Amino acid sequence: MGFWEIMSTYGLIISIIMMVISLIISANCKHAFNKYSKVMASNGMTGAEAAQRILSAYGVHDVTIQHISGNLTDNYNPKDKTLNLSDSVIASNSIAAIGVAAHECGHAIQDNVGFVPNKIRAALVPGANIGSRFGPYLAIIGVIMMGYLDSDAADNNIGSTIFFIGIVLFALAVLFYLVTLPVELDASRRALKILEKDGLLAGSEMAGARSVLSAAAMTYVAAAASAIVTLLRLISYGKRRN
């Protein structure tokens, strides 16, 4: 049995397995954050204070720190130069809060120094948004047209074209997930290096921050893997219909 036959036959099972793995990874991320959100950092700094200190120390003076509602909704927005910290981070002086704030500062520093993968990801955002929303549906519609609704060559070509457009669009989303991996991993690497080098967290506290950021990084790995499996499944269905 060839690769595409395996994906066509067992793709749904593989996707379900990936979904379960993703749920486990997400639960582990929340567990790590909750665990170290209860452990206060010895320096007494809040997430917002740590972020401001890091940005100032590394020459990022055009970024505004502001509050965003929710938990684990923290992000850096390069368009309006805002570093958005959530309820559980901005005013908390826990190890988890400082680790997450430092990670978002890592993204701001990437933007400031022109980190190439970050630029690529930003360029992919419009296409990835469209691809993730419409790509799979167009591909499935194309498969249905190729396999069930059409009988003549002209109509079958329409189905093939719709399928191809859907695959290309979703491939942009998959590419976005793949480019996101080095961006997120680099932001965490920068954060941990800064926290340790600048003494924002003590030696024993670094293990907690590392645990939180490592668990968060695995969520991006799982998302990329799930997207790849979905893309391969869609392609396998198209090959089977052809």
Protein Blocks (a to p, Z undefined) as FASTA:
>chain_A
ZZklmmmmmmmmmmmmmmmmmmmmmmmmmmmmmmmmmpccfklpafklmmmmmmmmnopa
kbccdddedehkaccdfklopacddfklmmpccfklmmmmmmmmmmmmmmmnopaklmmm
mmmmmmmmmmmmmmmmmmmmmmmmmmmmpmbfklmmmmmmmmmmmmmmmmmmmmmmmmmm
mmmmmmmmmmmmmmmmnopacfklmmmmmmmmmmmmmmmmmmmmmmmmmmmmmmmmmmmm
ZZ
